[in-house]
């Protein structure tokens, strides 16, 4: 059974009901939503204690919900109030959805109309009426979306590792860069996203080139070892992340275009046209990348350098040029991932650094340094994260992906598609 | 601009409690990274073990503070084994990825609503330091010392305990590294295969180093939790490990005095930069040619930008830090 509880705070002005000389009162209703064969049933919950205080904590009124699940509590004036639900007074068997707030703040402005309703359904309301199969289907769709984004973001990470040996902890910031640039063009300059998108991706490539040219190429030239380079990339990650915070602020903000869309239902699953489009584009790009690596001359050279740099170099491949191409492509793809992630969620200064663990998990699962491994591994990790949220609480859904990372390293350190080699 | 105040705060920061707990974490990291060559990016998880071990005793088990050390020790050993068994055979960059991932799992679990009854969720744990407070010989309300070294009785007590632990572990590490054990781990850092060929169990030595370093990190987490009087999950994020690493590199890896003086310099510089920028932007944004460069609210990010930049520059131009020697910087053996 799926228990869901919502607290409806409705406001009306039933002056006659109350002895208090006031036109204002707050109606709090508590409903227990249960799932019966896929049909949601709402039942009122009686006997729940509700307290109303001023924001400063001074008690204004108290009430207990009646048989209709509602409690009407008079308030003296049009003002700010805090409504608190006493969790202990809930009947046994009825629990608040995890993460549900038990406190609602009502601001003065909520009193503008008589029928103004302040409703809060916290928790996973979206799944309330869905059967297990439907929830799995929906999670699968979300997982495919996340998996494709992770795959796009981590191609560069894996190829850079393959060609230069660098484990780039600043790769997440390359993803954030894409989101930031998209925000800058779309929201601050008002450029439509369809025009800004390609620009963002190109700029991401340039950003990757700059990172290589200004920092990591120089480090390689100085003969600075790989672990030192890794620590430098950690410093770079801290610096860039705080530059974004400095410029953008700590809030997450949506892009202008395509931000308000209603999800369309396709059978058991629902997806917005925006997400469907980004998913199709992501898939096309990934197939394109795979075909490019497989067929084209440059793609073959990239794989050769990734396999064995010195051998590739001795066959006449310009490894430095290949490394530059990889950084450009990696940066461009990461920016594209950031753009899509910004559409999918919102733009924020930590959007990329939150993904870096999943990217590491993906490329380790696929095989570090293997080009196709990043595609497959990233995709699987995204799928796993979303499917895991069926079993574990949403706040812990990244944990199974990180566990996979550890398990893979124990059982098959070369990953799914990696070449067997000594890793220790 | 109040230059005297900035300088006073800076000088105080050199010997403050933050430097003490960073020094403990850095001593632990130095055993792992500096001497053994293990790139442990999950030191914050070991610190969290200490803090939560202590916090959980009085909050949930109702036993005295001293049990906290035992519980935390058990947590550290379990975590060390969990991290070490799969990864100590792997290359350094794999170890870095796995340790950072483990630290992230630990942070996600302790701050989750699901396990709130054990770890207190994002609110953390708050009432556990009473018995430590009662041990203090100082009057908690009174002020001791002279400016800029002026502390309340409780702060003075945590600082004394903190710096005593720093001194104790510094001495311990110094002696340990002179012992045969120290020579073996340093040899592992230089050439693992050579050590193996001499019949030493490299894996076991690495595990010991990881756990000993973790135990010192555990005390760091405890001192921090006792000083703040609370355990907050977000105080043990991955960035904490990186800042400790920066402090250690600044002082010089594979040197005992580097791991103590590095954190002192780190906090001195940080507090100087922070206070300076705050004074600079106190009344109006800092401007160059009419462009607002730093607003008041941007001081925090600017400080951390400088830390990141500092770490990059240090690793590039002076990887041995202030006290280290180039010969001991065998960071790339594996």
Interface residues (C-beta under 8 A of the other chain):
Chain A: X98 X99 X167 X215 X219 X222 X224 X225 X226 X227 X228 X230 X231 X232 X234 X235 X236 X237 X238 X239 X240 X241 X242 X243 X245 X246 X249 X357 X360 X361 X364 X392 X393 X395 X396 X398 X399 X402 X403 X405 X406 X407 X409 X410 X413 X423 X424
Chain B: X39 X85 X86 X87 X89 X90 X91 X92 X93 X94 X96 X97 X98 X100 X101 X102 X104 X105 X108 X109 X111 X112 X113 X114 X239 X242 X245 X246 X249 X297 X298 X300 X301 X302 X304 X305 X307 X308 X309 X310 X311 X312 X315 X316 X319 X331 X332
